[in-house]
Amino acid sequence: MHTYYGIWIDHAHATLVKSNKLAEMTLTHFGSAVESHIHGTHDSNEHLTIVNQQKQEERRHNEMKTFSREILTHIMDADELVIFGPGTAKHEFKHQLEEHKVLAEKLKGVETTDKLTEAELKDFVKNYFNLPLTAA
């Protein structure tokens, strides 16, 4: 049976919405270890601050890569998928997804949304893939 995935993602967490053509849906939640973006402090050694910022950004990038890979292991059976959410995490996730050519070909779009309730997540996926609106 055809499998659809909607991945709502920000840097703190992600929700995976899995559906079939009958709009029978399951939700899986993922927590993230990605550090929030913190701007460097001003001190007497500006170079040290810049180096610290670079290290922090590299660490954050690696944490996001690990977070994305964890989610990717759960969508290998996708026939079609959409990535959505606020901010830049959806684009960072898309970049990781593009490393998997087979999955990248199944990506139908990247959409900007606010934080959504579970019902809104399901409705978004139903509407995006034109699935029946009557199923749970």
Rosetta constraint file for C-alpha pairs under 8 A:
AtomPair CA 1 CA 20 HARMONIC 6.73 0.50
AtomPair CA 1 CA 21 HARMONIC 7.48 0.50
AtomPair CA 2 CA 20 HARMONIC 5.69 0.50
AtomPair CA 2 CA 21 HARMONIC 6.27 0.50
AtomPair CA 2 CA 78 HARMONIC 7.91 0.50
AtomPair CA 2 CA 79 HARMONIC 6.06 0.50
AtomPair CA 3 CA 18 HARMONIC 7.02 0.50
AtomPair CA 3 CA 19 HARMONIC 5.83 0.50
AtomPair CA 3 CA 20 HARMONIC 4.87 0.50
AtomPair CA 3 CA 21 HARMONIC 7.31 0.50
AtomPair CA 3 CA 77 HARMONIC 7.05 0.50
AtomPair CA 3 CA 78 HARMONIC 5.32 0.50
AtomPair CA 3 CA 79 HARMONIC 5.23 0.50
AtomPair CA 3 CA 80 HARMONIC 6.71 0.50
AtomPair CA 4 CA 18 HARMONIC 5.77 0.50
AtomPair CA 4 CA 19 HARMONIC 5.07 0.50
AtomPair CA 4 CA 20 HARMONIC 5.99 0.50
AtomPair CA 4 CA 21 HARMONIC 7.95 0.50
AtomPair CA 4 CA 78 HARMONIC 5.94 0.50
AtomPair CA 4 CA 79 HARMONIC 6.00 0.50
AtomPair CA 4 CA 80 HARMONIC 5.00 0.50
AtomPair CA 4 CA 81 HARMONIC 5.61 0.50
AtomPair CA 4 CA 129 HARMONIC 7.78 0.50
AtomPair CA 5 CA 16 HARMONIC 6.83 0.50
AtomPair CA 5 CA 17 HARMONIC 5.51 0.50
AtomPair CA 5 CA 18 HARMONIC 4.67 0.50
AtomPair CA 5 CA 19 HARMONIC 6.37 0.50
AtomPair CA 5 CA 75 HARMONIC 7.25 0.50
AtomPair CA 5 CA 78 HARMONIC 6.45 0.50
AtomPair CA 5 CA 80 HARMONIC 6.42 0.50
AtomPair CA 5 CA 81 HARMONIC 4.57 0.50
AtomPair CA 5 CA 82 HARMONIC 6.42 0.50
AtomPair CA 5 CA 125 HARMONIC 7.61 0.50
AtomPair CA 6 CA 16 HARMONIC 5.93 0.50
AtomPair CA 6 CA 17 HARMONIC 4.94 0.50
AtomPair CA 6 CA 18 HARMONIC 6.61 0.50
AtomPair CA 6 CA 81 HARMONIC 5.65 0.50
AtomPair CA 6 CA 82 HARMONIC 4.91 0.50
AtomPair CA 6 CA 83 HARMONIC 5.86 0.50
AtomPair CA 6 CA 84 HARMONIC 7.30 0.50
AtomPair CA 6 CA 125 HARMONIC 5.86 0.50
AtomPair CA 7 CA 14 HARMONIC 6.88 0.50
AtomPair CA 7 CA 15 HARMONIC 5.92 0.50
AtomPair CA 7 CA 16 HARMONIC 4.75 0.50
AtomPair CA 7 CA 17 HARMONIC 6.29 0.50
AtomPair CA 7 CA 81 HARMONIC 7.64 0.50
AtomPair CA 7 CA 82 HARMONIC 6.30 0.50
AtomPair CA 7 CA 83 HARMONIC 4.76 0.50
AtomPair CA 7 CA 84 HARMONIC 6.07 0.50
AtomPair CA 8 CA 14 HARMONIC 5.50 0.50
AtomPair CA 8 CA 15 HARMONIC 5.22 0.50
AtomPair CA 8 CA 16 HARMONIC 6.51 0.50
AtomPair CA 8 CA 83 HARMONIC 6.05 0.50
AtomPair CA 8 CA 84 HARMONIC 4.80 0.50
AtomPair CA 8 CA 85 HARMONIC 5.08 0.50
AtomPair CA 8 CA 90 HARMONIC 7.70 0.50
AtomPair CA 8 CA 121 HARMONIC 7.74 0.50
AtomPair CA 9 CA 13 HARMONIC 6.12 0.50
AtomPair CA 9 CA 14 HARMONIC 4.24 0.50
AtomPair CA 9 CA 15 HARMONIC 6.53 0.50
AtomPair CA 9 CA 83 HARMONIC 7.47 0.50
AtomPair CA 9 CA 84 HARMONIC 6.45 0.50
AtomPair CA 9 CA 85 HARMONIC 5.30 0.50
AtomPair CA 9 CA 86 HARMONIC 7.53 0.50
AtomPair CA 9 CA 89 HARMONIC 6.27 0.50
AtomPair CA 9 CA 90 HARMONIC 5.84 0.50
AtomPair CA 10 CA 14 HARMONIC 6.27 0.50
AtomPair CA 10 CA 85 HARMONIC 6.29 0.50
AtomPair CA 10 CA 86 HARMONIC 6.40 0.50
AtomPair CA 10 CA 87 HARMONIC 6.80 0.50
AtomPair CA 10 CA 88 HARMONIC 7.44 0.50
AtomPair CA 10 CA 89 HARMONIC 4.99 0.50
AtomPair CA 10 CA 90 HARMONIC 6.71 0.50
AtomPair CA 11 CA 32 HARMONIC 6.71 0.50
AtomPair CA 11 CA 34 HARMONIC 6.07 0.50
AtomPair CA 11 CA 35 HARMONIC 7.86 0.50
AtomPair CA 11 CA 36 HARMONIC 7.28 0.50
AtomPair CA 11 CA 64 HARMONIC 7.46 0.50
AtomPair CA 11 CA 89 HARMONIC 5.69 0.50
AtomPair CA 12 CA 31 HARMONIC 6.45 0.50
AtomPair CA 12 CA 32 HARMONIC 5.12 0.50
AtomPair CA 12 CA 33 HARMONIC 7.31 0.50
AtomPair CA 12 CA 34 HARMONIC 6.65 0.50
AtomPair CA 12 CA 36 HARMONIC 7.92 0.50
AtomPair CA 13 CA 29 HARMONIC 7.37 0.50
AtomPair CA 13 CA 30 HARMONIC 5.51 0.50
AtomPair CA 13 CA 31 HARMONIC 4.53 0.50
AtomPair CA 13 CA 32 HARMONIC 5.09 0.50
AtomPair CA 14 CA 29 HARMONIC 5.90 0.50
AtomPair CA 14 CA 30 HARMONIC 5.11 0.50
AtomPair CA 14 CA 31 HARMONIC 6.66 0.50
AtomPair CA 14 CA 32 HARMONIC 7.74 0.50
AtomPair CA 15 CA 27 HARMONIC 6.58 0.50
AtomPair CA 15 CA 28 HARMONIC 5.62 0.50
AtomPair CA 15 CA 29 HARMONIC 4.53 0.50
AtomPair CA 15 CA 30 HARMONIC 6.23 0.50
AtomPair CA 16 CA 27 HARMONIC 5.53 0.50
AtomPair CA 16 CA 28 HARMONIC 5.02 0.50
AtomPair CA 16 CA 29 HARMONIC 6.35 0.50
AtomPair CA 17 CA 25 HARMONIC 6.67 0.50
AtomPair CA 17 CA 26 HARMONIC 5.86 0.50
AtomPair CA 17 CA 27 HARMONIC 4.73 0.50
AtomPair CA 17 CA 28 HARMONIC 6.71 0.50
AtomPair CA 17 CA 121 HARMONIC 7.28 0.50
AtomPair CA 17 CA 122 HARMONIC 6.82 0.50
AtomPair CA 17 CA 125 HARMONIC 7.38 0.50
AtomPair CA 18 CA 25 HARMONIC 5.44 0.50
AtomPair CA 18 CA 26 HARMONIC 5.29 0.50
AtomPair CA 18 CA 27 HARMONIC 6.42 0.50
AtomPair CA 19 CA 23 HARMONIC 5.41 0.50
AtomPair CA 19 CA 24 HARMONIC 5.41 0.50
AtomPair CA 19 CA 25 HARMONIC 4.46 0.50
AtomPair CA 19 CA 26 HARMONIC 6.71 0.50
AtomPair CA 20 CA 24 HARMONIC 5.78 0.50
AtomPair CA 20 CA 25 HARMONIC 7.09 0.50
AtomPair CA 21 CA 131 HARMONIC 6.20 0.50
AtomPair CA 21 CA 132 HARMONIC 7.66 0.50
AtomPair CA 22 CA 131 HARMONIC 6.84 0.50
AtomPair CA 22 CA 132 HARMONIC 6.32 0.50
AtomPair CA 22 CA 135 HARMONIC 6.81 0.50
AtomPair CA 23 CA 126 HARMONIC 6.76 0.50
AtomPair CA 23 CA 131 HARMONIC 5.76 0.50
AtomPair CA 23 CA 132 HARMONIC 5.91 0.50
AtomPair CA 23 CA 133 HARMONIC 7.35 0.50
AtomPair CA 23 CA 135 HARMONIC 5.52 0.50
AtomPair CA 23 CA 136 HARMONIC 7.02 0.50
AtomPair CA 24 CA 135 HARMONIC 6.17 0.50
AtomPair CA 24 CA 136 HARMONIC 6.15 0.50
AtomPair CA 25 CA 122 HARMONIC 7.36 0.50
AtomPair CA 25 CA 136 HARMONIC 6.83 0.50
AtomPair CA 30 CA 71 HARMONIC 7.68 0.50
AtomPair CA 32 CA 67 HARMONIC 6.20 0.50
AtomPair CA 33 CA 63 HARMONIC 6.46 0.50
AtomPair CA 33 CA 64 HARMONIC 7.94 0.50
AtomPair CA 33 CA 67 HARMONIC 7.42 0.50
AtomPair CA 34 CA 60 HARMONIC 5.76 0.50
AtomPair CA 34 CA 63 HARMONIC 5.13 0.50
AtomPair CA 34 CA 64 HARMONIC 5.75 0.50
AtomPair CA 34 CA 67 HARMONIC 7.61 0.50
AtomPair CA 35 CA 60 HARMONIC 5.80 0.50
AtomPair CA 35 CA 63 HARMONIC 7.71 0.50
AtomPair CA 36 CA 60 HARMONIC 7.93 0.50
AtomPair CA 37 CA 57 HARMONIC 7.96 0.50
AtomPair CA 37 CA 60 HARMONIC 7.97 0.50
AtomPair CA 39 CA 53 HARMONIC 7.43 0.50
AtomPair CA 40 CA 49 HARMONIC 6.10 0.50
AtomPair CA 40 CA 50 HARMONIC 7.42 0.50
AtomPair CA 40 CA 52 HARMONIC 7.56 0.50
AtomPair CA 40 CA 53 HARMONIC 5.94 0.50
AtomPair CA 41 CA 49 HARMONIC 6.79 0.50
AtomPair CA 42 CA 46 HARMONIC 6.91 0.50
AtomPair CA 42 CA 49 HARMONIC 7.16 0.50
AtomPair CA 43 CA 49 HARMONIC 7.35 0.50
AtomPair CA 45 CA 49 HARMONIC 6.66 0.50
AtomPair CA 46 CA 50 HARMONIC 6.36 0.50
AtomPair CA 47 CA 51 HARMONIC 6.22 0.50
AtomPair CA 48 CA 52 HARMONIC 6.08 0.50
AtomPair CA 49 CA 53 HARMONIC 6.11 0.50
AtomPair CA 50 CA 54 HARMONIC 6.21 0.50
AtomPair CA 51 CA 55 HARMONIC 6.23 0.50
AtomPair CA 52 CA 56 HARMONIC 6.04 0.50
AtomPair CA 53 CA 57 HARMONIC 6.09 0.50
AtomPair CA 54 CA 58 HARMONIC 6.13 0.50
AtomPair CA 55 CA 59 HARMONIC 6.11 0.50
AtomPair CA 56 CA 60 HARMONIC 6.06 0.50
AtomPair CA 57 CA 61 HARMONIC 6.02 0.50
AtomPair CA 58 CA 62 HARMONIC 6.21 0.50
AtomPair CA 59 CA 63 HARMONIC 6.14 0.50
AtomPair CA 60 CA 64 HARMONIC 6.16 0.50
AtomPair CA 61 CA 65 HARMONIC 6.20 0.50
AtomPair CA 62 CA 66 HARMONIC 6.25 0.50
AtomPair CA 63 CA 67 HARMONIC 6.14 0.50
AtomPair CA 64 CA 68 HARMONIC 6.01 0.50
AtomPair CA 64 CA 92 HARMONIC 7.59 0.50
AtomPair CA 64 CA 93 HARMONIC 7.84 0.50
AtomPair CA 65 CA 69 HARMONIC 6.16 0.50
AtomPair CA 65 CA 93 HARMONIC 7.69 0.50
AtomPair CA 65 CA 96 HARMONIC 6.82 0.50
AtomPair CA 66 CA 70 HARMONIC 6.31 0.50
AtomPair CA 67 CA 71 HARMONIC 6.63 0.50
AtomPair CA 68 CA 72 HARMONIC 6.16 0.50
AtomPair CA 68 CA 93 HARMONIC 5.65 0.50
AtomPair CA 68 CA 96 HARMONIC 6.60 0.50
AtomPair CA 68 CA 97 HARMONIC 7.92 0.50
AtomPair CA 69 CA 73 HARMONIC 6.42 0.50
AtomPair CA 69 CA 96 HARMONIC 7.33 0.50
AtomPair CA 70 CA 74 HARMONIC 7.33 0.50
AtomPair CA 71 CA 75 HARMONIC 7.03 0.50
AtomPair CA 72 CA 76 HARMONIC 6.69 0.50
AtomPair CA 72 CA 97 HARMONIC 7.17 0.50
AtomPair CA 76 CA 103 HARMONIC 7.13 0.50
AtomPair CA 78 CA 103 HARMONIC 7.37 0.50
AtomPair CA 78 CA 106 HARMONIC 7.29 0.50
AtomPair CA 79 CA 106 HARMONIC 6.05 0.50
AtomPair CA 80 CA 106 HARMONIC 4.82 0.50
AtomPair CA 80 CA 107 HARMONIC 6.04 0.50
AtomPair CA 80 CA 108 HARMONIC 6.55 0.50
AtomPair CA 81 CA 106 HARMONIC 6.05 0.50
AtomPair CA 81 CA 107 HARMONIC 4.95 0.50
AtomPair CA 81 CA 108 HARMONIC 5.85 0.50
AtomPair CA 81 CA 109 HARMONIC 7.50 0.50
AtomPair CA 82 CA 107 HARMONIC 5.85 0.50
AtomPair CA 82 CA 108 HARMONIC 5.56 0.50
AtomPair CA 82 CA 109 HARMONIC 5.09 0.50
AtomPair CA 82 CA 110 HARMONIC 5.94 0.50
AtomPair CA 82 CA 111 HARMONIC 7.63 0.50
AtomPair CA 83 CA 90 HARMONIC 6.20 0.50
AtomPair CA 83 CA 94 HARMONIC 7.47 0.50
AtomPair CA 83 CA 107 HARMONIC 7.90 0.50
AtomPair CA 83 CA 109 HARMONIC 6.43 0.50
AtomPair CA 83 CA 110 HARMONIC 4.78 0.50
AtomPair CA 83 CA 111 HARMONIC 6.34 0.50
AtomPair CA 84 CA 90 HARMONIC 6.11 0.50
AtomPair CA 84 CA 110 HARMONIC 5.56 0.50
AtomPair CA 84 CA 111 HARMONIC 4.59 0.50
AtomPair CA 84 CA 112 HARMONIC 5.54 0.50
AtomPair CA 84 CA 113 HARMONIC 6.23 0.50
AtomPair CA 85 CA 89 HARMONIC 7.77 0.50
AtomPair CA 85 CA 90 HARMONIC 6.27 0.50
AtomPair CA 85 CA 111 HARMONIC 6.72 0.50
AtomPair CA 85 CA 112 HARMONIC 5.16 0.50
AtomPair CA 85 CA 113 HARMONIC 4.68 0.50
AtomPair CA 85 CA 114 HARMONIC 6.07 0.50
AtomPair CA 85 CA 115 HARMONIC 6.89 0.50
AtomPair CA 86 CA 90 HARMONIC 7.47 0.50
AtomPair CA 86 CA 112 HARMONIC 5.51 0.50
AtomPair CA 86 CA 113 HARMONIC 5.36 0.50
AtomPair CA 86 CA 114 HARMONIC 5.42 0.50
AtomPair CA 86 CA 115 HARMONIC 7.10 0.50
AtomPair CA 87 CA 112 HARMONIC 7.67 0.50
AtomPair CA 88 CA 92 HARMONIC 6.44 0.50
AtomPair CA 89 CA 93 HARMONIC 6.05 0.50
AtomPair CA 90 CA 94 HARMONIC 6.10 0.50
AtomPair CA 90 CA 110 HARMONIC 7.16 0.50
AtomPair CA 91 CA 95 HARMONIC 6.23 0.50
AtomPair CA 91 CA 110 HARMONIC 7.64 0.50
AtomPair CA 92 CA 96 HARMONIC 6.62 0.50
AtomPair CA 93 CA 97 HARMONIC 6.18 0.50
AtomPair CA 94 CA 98 HARMONIC 6.13 0.50
AtomPair CA 94 CA 110 HARMONIC 7.95 0.50
AtomPair CA 95 CA 99 HARMONIC 7.04 0.50
AtomPair CA 96 CA 100 HARMONIC 7.65 0.50
AtomPair CA 97 CA 101 HARMONIC 7.90 0.50
AtomPair CA 97 CA 103 HARMONIC 6.64 0.50
AtomPair CA 97 CA 104 HARMONIC 5.89 0.50
AtomPair CA 98 CA 103 HARMONIC 7.27 0.50
AtomPair CA 98 CA 104 HARMONIC 4.91 0.50
AtomPair CA 99 CA 104 HARMONIC 7.51 0.50
AtomPair CA 100 CA 104 HARMONIC 5.99 0.50
AtomPair CA 101 CA 105 HARMONIC 6.27 0.50
AtomPair CA 102 CA 106 HARMONIC 6.97 0.50
AtomPair CA 103 CA 107 HARMONIC 6.73 0.50
AtomPair CA 116 CA 120 HARMONIC 5.50 0.50
AtomPair CA 116 CA 121 HARMONIC 5.88 0.50
AtomPair CA 117 CA 121 HARMONIC 6.12 0.50
AtomPair CA 118 CA 122 HARMONIC 6.31 0.50
AtomPair CA 119 CA 123 HARMONIC 6.17 0.50
AtomPair CA 120 CA 124 HARMONIC 5.97 0.50
AtomPair CA 121 CA 125 HARMONIC 6.44 0.50
AtomPair CA 122 CA 126 HARMONIC 6.16 0.50
AtomPair CA 123 CA 127 HARMONIC 5.98 0.50
AtomPair CA 123 CA 133 HARMONIC 7.69 0.50
AtomPair CA 124 CA 128 HARMONIC 5.93 0.50
AtomPair CA 125 CA 129 HARMONIC 6.13 0.50
AtomPair CA 125 CA 131 HARMONIC 7.89 0.50
AtomPair CA 126 CA 130 HARMONIC 5.63 0.50
AtomPair CA 126 CA 131 HARMONIC 4.67 0.50
AtomPair CA 126 CA 132 HARMONIC 6.78 0.50
AtomPair CA 126 CA 133 HARMONIC 6.57 0.50
AtomPair CA 127 CA 131 HARMONIC 6.40 0.50
AtomPair CA 127 CA 133 HARMONIC 7.93 0.50
